[in-house]
Amino acid sequence: MEAAVTTDARRAELARRVGGLAGAGWRVESQADFQVVLVKGHRPNHVLHLILSIVTLGLWLIVWLIVALVSKERRMVLTVNEAGEVRGA
């Protein structure tokens, strides 16, 4: 069993890991002392696609369908334990 590290060291390790993932395109959705929820990607603007579908008399529906199937948000939860190990799921 590893020794427990200080609270500040745990926070610093979590911040270091989040900083690395932020450089890879992830953004922080919510954060607590020892847990962070990160998100990557964007949801499509369905109102805009609806308006474009109406204006083009339905031709834009094909584009909207493709965008809706391809554009997804991914979430990752990072936690840091008492030993200072960051784990993500």
N, C-alpha and C positions, 0 to 999 in steps of 0.2 A: 504494500500500500504506500502510495506516495504521500509526502507531507503536504499539508494544506499551505497554500500561498496567501499572501495578503489580499485584501479586497481591491486595493489599487492595482496590484499586479494582475489580478484577474480581469479587471476593466481594461487595463492597458493591452493585454493579450487579445481580448475581444476586439478592441478598437483597431489593433494592428491587422487582424484578419479581415475586418470589415473594410479597411482602407485598401487592402489588396484586391478585394472583390469589387469595390467601387471602381477601380481602374479597369476592370473587365466588363463594366456596363451594368452592374447591379446597383440598385438604389435602396435606401433604408425606408421601409414602410412603417415600422414601429420599433421602439427600442426600450428596454428596461436595463437594470444594472447588469444582469448576467445573461440576457437573451436579446437577440436581434432578429427581426423578420425582414428579409431582403426580397426584392422583387426585380424581375428582369423582363423586358418586353412591354408591349402596350396592347390595350384592347382597342378594337376598331371603333371609329365614331359612327355608330349606327344611324344617328339622325342625319348626318351628312350623306351617307349612302342611300338612305330613304329618299331624300330630296333629289339626289342625282338620278335615282331610278325613276322617279316621277317625271323629271324634266326630260329624260331620254326615252320615255315611254317603255320602260322596262329593260332596255338594253344593258343598263348598268347592273342589273341583278346578277349577271355572271361574274363581274368583277367583285361585287359585294360578297358573293358566296366564296370565292377564292380567298379574299382577304379575311373573311370570318373563319375559314378553316385553317389558314396559315398563321394568322396573328394570334398569339397566345401569351398570357402572362405566366411566368414560372415563379414560384415562391420557394424560399429556403429559410429554415430556422436555424440559427446558430446559438449554441449555449456554451457557457464556460463552467466547468465543474470546480470543486474545491481545490483540486490539484493544479488548476490553471490550464487544463486541456480544453481546447475548443472543439466542439463536435457540431456537425451540420447534417441536416436531413433534408 
